[in-house]
């Protein structure tokens, strides 16, 4: 087991005002000592790395992404499209994705994240065409090779065009298939230790692409397996109008109706909430992933992060899919 002293950086960013300008000592992947300026470590060390021209920061956390979209970034037909037309144009393209392409897309996305200082990334994968039924298994292997921690979500689409949803019918799955595969993935890959490298969550895609039944059953399964829940919510006014038309309720009412208004849940985007909804989300300690880059790309609005934080919600940051943000970089 090697002990490494990262020596004399330009600066170390920590949560407090401790003098750490002498660097950090790391053993078995953990920081075991903070070293003051001009001091040497009290802990014995085997190696040192001279960081005099470098800055040490905590690892960044990307809490919403779509790795597979890396292969359709900056595609001309959707450059200026609103969300719904954007998705409907891309669904048929994404449905042709194969295992090799998915592996490559995952590694590209994760490599870009690592280069921007990200050490833990959540991905929302909800597309499972016949030739890519093992999409999450592919992502597990791709992430292991790069050595980055991941939260891989077993997403789903179950509400196709024939039933009033947005996705083409050939891109949706039935509920039994979704739930059986979700349980398989949790049992096979989900790690619960402090050193976990792979977590699995359940992630029906969005109100306009899944049924209320799959939302309810996913919540029950997540409770049973003790894993987290993730979905898109309140990203655009089109989505809000869809919920009012399809379900007769606004997005947060919909979330509560399917058993998701709790601290097990984190949401992508969360832009169009009113004051009452912000308070309800905060009281339930729901997580919200703010995706500023893609929100600007789609001109969909800005997440009310300060109001949500003050209400008690947990706020994260995400790069969203490369096809909407054109970069897997948390610094941009």
Secondary structure, DSSP 8 states (H G I E B T S, - for coil): --EEEEE--SEE--SS----TTEEEEETTEEEEEE-TT---SS--SEEEE-TT-EE---EEE----GGGGGGTT-GGGTT--HHHHHHHHHHHHTT--HHHHHHHHHHHHHHHHHTTEEEEEEEE----GGGTTHHHHHHHHHHHHT-EEEEEEEE---BGGGT-SB-GGG---HHHHHHHHHHHHHHH---STT-SEEEEEEE--TTTS-HHHHHHHHHHHHHHT--EEEEES--HHHHHHHHHHHSS-HHHHHHHTT--STTEEEEE-----HHHHHHHHHTT-EEEE-HHHHHHHT-----HHHHHHHT-EEEE----HHHHS---S--
